[in-house]
């Protein structure tokens, strides 16, 4: 049986709204022909420039679910089919702690109270579940490729690994060509193929991918030391907005004013944000 419910989000903490505006939105739930519940989330007037993650907590009776939102503009996902006659939802902003930003319900207001009280645990359990799933998938991969290195010499493996750094040199050359030509726009488009090679040659850095919605980072180890740096991109509305360069922070002051301190676990970073359109260094207040 077709059933649709629309929950109108009401702001509960104005700190997470744009200045002078009120955060609002809706959560649409549909039980249609599929054996699932379709969920659409739209939020407006949220301050998306500040760092952190956005989460939606949903309560169906005694069942509670946490979903990280990659966007606040028509985020969509599917859940195993639920009864949506009585449902509650809470919008959460996760920074160093989790804060409730808005809520809505149909049928039982106490569902939202329970979701808000349990917000830290629900998000922690969701992250733990995803990490376990990634671990399981990795173990399956290892099992399926256990003979991958048969007949491969150590020197051959080293040669393959060292070859990855060619992509870094190619990106550096593209970077220099852009500025040597005096260009002032379309920076990302000019280096897109080179940066894509870097992303396929080095491992994803999940702590920062989880910190920012619509982001991708890789970890690049220095071959001659135990140090590393990260390279990433931040996206907004389906468009790459910033290229990010990060150095692990050791707690000391950093003399370059263009670098911004990014608090994160297990490693914090001094981060440089480069505008993908102009190639210019961007201030913190302008980042997504």
N, C-alpha and C positions, 0 to 999 in steps of 0.2 A: 504493500500500500504506500502510495506517495505521501510524504509528509515533509513539510518545511517549517523551520523555526528560525526567527531572526532575533538576536539579542543585541540591544543597543547599549554600547559601552558608555558608562558614566564615569567621568574623572573622579578619582579619589585622592590624588596627590598632584597639585599643580606644578611641582618642581620638574616634572617630566614633559611639560607642554612648552611649546614655543612661547616666548615672552609676549604677554598681552593676549594670549589665545587660550582656549580651553580644549584639552585633548578629548576627542570623541571618536566613535567608530561603531562598527557592527561586526558580529560574528554570525554567519549564515550556516545553518545545518540542514542538509537535505538527505532524506531517505528516499531513494528512487528505485529504479529497476535493478541496479547493481546490489550485490550483497555487501554493501559498505555504506558508511555515512560520509558524505562529502562535506568538507568544511572550508569556508572562505572567510578570511579575516581582512578587514580594511580599517585602518586607523589614520586619522588626520590630525594635524596640529601637534604631533609628537616632536620633541626636540631630538632629531636623529643625528645632530652634529656631535653630541657628547658620546664618549666611548662607553661601551657596554653591550649587553645582549638583551634582546626582547624575547620574552617567552609568553605563551598562552597556556594557562592551566584550565582544564575542563573537568567538570564533575558530572557524572551520570549516576545519580543515586549514591551508592557507596564507592563507586569506581572513580579514580582520579588519574588524570593523564597530563603530562607536561610535554609541550611541543615548542622547540626553538623556532622562532620566526626569522626567515632569511630576508624578508621584506615586510613592510607594513602596508604596502599597496597591493591588495588583492592576493595575499598569500593563500595558496590552496593546498590541501592534502586530503588523503583518504584514511578513514579509520574503519576497523571491523565494525559492522553494523551495530548501532546502539539504539536504545529506546530514548527518544529525544523529547518526550512529554515533560519530563522534569530534568532540568539541566542548569548548571551555573558555569560561569567563566570569569577568570581574573587575568588581567594583563599585567605582566611583571617586567620590571627593568632590573637586570642583573648587572651590578657593578662590582665593588668589593663585597657587597651584600645584596640581597634580593629585596626589592621594594615593590609594593603594589601601586600601580598607576591608575587602573580603572577596573570596573567590574560590571557584571550584568547577570540576570538569572530569569528563569521561567519556573514558577511553581513552588520553589523553596529557597528563600534567601539565605538560609543557614549553610547551603552548599558553598557559597562564596566565602563565608567566614572560615569554614574548614580548609578550603583551598589556600586562603591567605595565611593561615596559621602553619600550614605544612609546606609552604612554598620552597623553603630551602631544601628540605628532604626530597621533595618531588623532583626538583631539578637535579639534585645530586644523584638520585637513583636513575634518572634518565641518562645522564652523562655516563654513569657507570655501566649501564646496560649497553650503550653504544660502544664503549671501549671494549667490553667483553665480546661483542659481536665482531668488532674489527680484529681482535685477537684470534677469534675462532676462524675467521676467514683467512687470516695470515697462516695459521697452522695448517689449514686445508691446502693452501697454496704450496707450503713447504713440503707437505706429504706428497702432493701430486708432481713435484719437481725434484724429488730426492736424488735423482740421478743426473741432475742438471750439470754438475761439475765433473762428472766422470770423464777422465782423460784430459782435463783442463789443467795446465801448469800454473804455478803461482805467478810466474812472470807474465803469462798471458792474461791472468786476472788483473794484475797491476796495470798492464797496458790498457785494458778496457776501462778501468776506473780513471786512470789519468786522462784518457780521451774525453771524459766528461767535461773537463775544464776548458776544452776548446770552445764550448758554447759560451763560457764566461768571457773569453777573449773576443769572440764575435760580437757579443752584446756591448762590450766596452768600446769596440771599434765603431759600432753603429751609434752609440752615445756620442762619441767624439765627432763623427761626421755631421750629426744633427747640428751641433753648436758651431762647428767650423763653417757650415753653410749659412749661419746667421738666421736659422729658422725660428719662428715665434709661435707656431701652432702645429697641431697634429703630431705631437711628439710620440705618443703611444703608437699611432699608425706607422710611423717611420721605423720603429724598432720592434714591431709586433712579432715578426717571424723569429728574430733573435731571442727575444725574451721567452717565447713559446718553447724554444729548444732548451733553455735553462730549466723551465718548469718540468720538462719531460726527463731531464737528465739527473735531477736531484730530488731527494725524498721530501714529501710534504711535511710541513712543520705544523702539527695539529694544535698546539697550545694557542697560536695566534689565529689559526683558522677558526677556532671555537670562540675566540674573544670578539672578533668582528663578524657581523653578518655580511654576507656577500663578499667574502675575501678568500684569497688563496696565497699561501706562503710556502717557500721551500727553504730548507736548511743547507747551507753551503759551507763545508769544512775547509779550512786552510790545509793544504796537503803537507805543509812543513811544520805544523804546530797542532796543539790541541784546541785552538780557538776556531770560532765559526761566526758567520753572519747570516742574516735572513734577507730574502728578497720576496716581495709580494705585491699584489694589486688589490685595491679596494674598488668595489663596484657600487653604483647607485642607479636605480631604475634601468638596469640592464646595460649600463654603459660604464666602462672603466674610467674612474675618476682620478685615482692616484696610484703611482708606483711608490713602493715603500722599501727603504733600506734600513736595516736594524742591526745594531751592535749590542751584544750582551752588556748590561750595565753592571758595574762592579761596586756601585754605591758611591763612587767618587764624583766630584763635579766634572761636567763636560764643558770644555771651553768654547765650543762652537755653538753660537746662539741659535742656529737653524735646526739643531737636533732637539727633539722633544722626548721627555722621559715618559715611557709607557710601562705602567705597573702591570705585571702579569706573573703567572705561576706556571712552571717552576723557575722561569728566568724572566727578569725584566729587561727592557731594552732602551737604548737611546735610538730614536727613530727619526728618519728623514722622510718627509712626504713631498713627492714631486707631482705637480699638476700634470695629468696625462695629456691635456690639450696643449698647454703652453710650454711645458718642460720646466717651468719655474718652481722654486721651492715654495711650499705652501705653509701658512701658519696653522696652528692647532685649531683656531676658531673656524677654519674653513674646511676642516676634514669631515668626512661623513661618519 
